[in-house]
Amino acid sequence: KGAMKARFGPGNSWPTRIRSQRRLLRELKERRLITTSSYRRLYLMAKGGAFKSLAELRHYIEVQGLARRRLR
């Protein structure tokens, strides 16, 4: 019982969110879809909380033209 934030508050959701974002960035770098310099910049932005979700991170990469090929 209890509200969603009572069980899983915003302080607890950050580690889950940052892990998934870092995993995505690592995969994109390994598949050579983003450069190493782009990876480092995006990694630090994710650490700073710039992206609310994976969709927002993907959107940022597309809009800024950081992807070498189209992301799936």
N, C-alpha and C positions, 0 to 999 in steps of 0.2 A: 504494500500500500504506500501511498504517498505520491506527490507530484513527480513528474519526470526529473525536474531539476533537484528534487530532494534526494533522489537516488544517484543521479548522474549529472552533476552540476557542470557549469561551463569550465571550471577549473580542471575537471576530470576529462572533459572531451578534447582538450588541446593535445595531449599526447597521442591519442588515437588519430586525430586529424593530421598532425605533423608527420607521423609515421607513414601514413598513406601518401602524403604529398612527397615525402622524401623517396619513398619506394617508386613512385611514378617518375620523378626526376632521374633517379638512378637508371631505370629501365630506358628512358629516352636517351640518356647519355650512352648507355651500352649499345643501343641500336643505332647510335650515331645520328639521331634526329635533331639533337641540339649540340652545340659546341661546348667544350669544357668551360670556356669563359662564361657562356650563357648559363650553364649548369651552376657555377659558383654564385653568380648574381641571383638567380632564381632561388637557390638554396638559402641564401641569406635573407631574401625577401620573405620566404616561407617561414623562416625562423622568427622574423619580426612580426608575423601574423598578418601579412599582406593579403593572403588568400583565405577565403572562408571555406572553400571546398575544392575538390579536385576539378570540378567543372569550371570554376572560376580560374584556376591555375591554367587549365587547357585553353580557355578563352584568352587569357592574357598572352600566352605563348603564340597563339594564332594571330591576334590583333597586332602584336609588336613585331611579327615576322621573324620570330626566333627559331622556328622549326625549319629544317632543311627541306623536309617533305611534309605533306599534309598528315596531321595526327589522326589516329583512329580512335 
